Amino acid sequence: MATTVHLLRHGEVHNPEKILYGRQPGWRLSDRGQEMARVVADWSKQFDVGAVIASPLQRAQETAAPLAQTHGLEILTDADLIEAANIFEGQKFELGSGVLRHPKSWRYLTKPWVPSWGEPYDVLIERMLRAVFSARDIANGKDVFCVSHQLPIWILRSAVEGKRLMHDPRRRECTLASVTSFHIDSSGAIEGVSYLEPAKHLLPVKK
């Protein structure tokens, strides 16, 4: 059966020190992130949702909670939706500051097409495709929401659309609480991808 798998990026995280939190446990949504999750849940009422599935990380589970409540569903957890592994996890990581200033870190930046600093893109694509089609099967013809993270969502979209995987992170079209939808036809092929920002009005103003 044809269905749509909506990959929802989690809402804003409470992170005043701008740490690259990666797969670390205990990172919660900020108050604004909680509001983002509620806005997306309200927006999702237009769909007949068969399942809500989330990455095991706290920020994804918290984003999924209003969705699940809205549709009377329990949150299912899929480890394939987790954030990408990254060697710089737990450190301050900003262009022009933080860990990138130290020469000892530069050896991890030699192969951006892999990438050399984290989970290989081909591995990331494989597990995200597995998550998408598992979600499709669980939803049984209905729409399904999967809460994941920016890089896994963006790399999967890039692969499906035939775009280069090596990219500038600042140019990813995958804002907080955005929805990247993969439309799967009755033959099991991904026939298209669409993108929306239901909580755009809550996004932090860029300085």
Secondary structure, 3 states (H helix, E strand, C coil): CCEEEEEEECCCECCCCCECCCCCCCCCECHHHHHHHHHHHHHHHHCCEEEEEECCCHHHHHHHHHHHHHCCCCEEECHHHCCCCECCCCCEEECCEEHHHCHHHHHHHCCCCCCCCECCHHHHHHHHHHHHHHHHHHHCCCEEEEEECHHHHHHHHHHHCCCCCCCCHHHCCCCCCCEEEEEECCCCCEEEEEEECCCHHHCCCCC
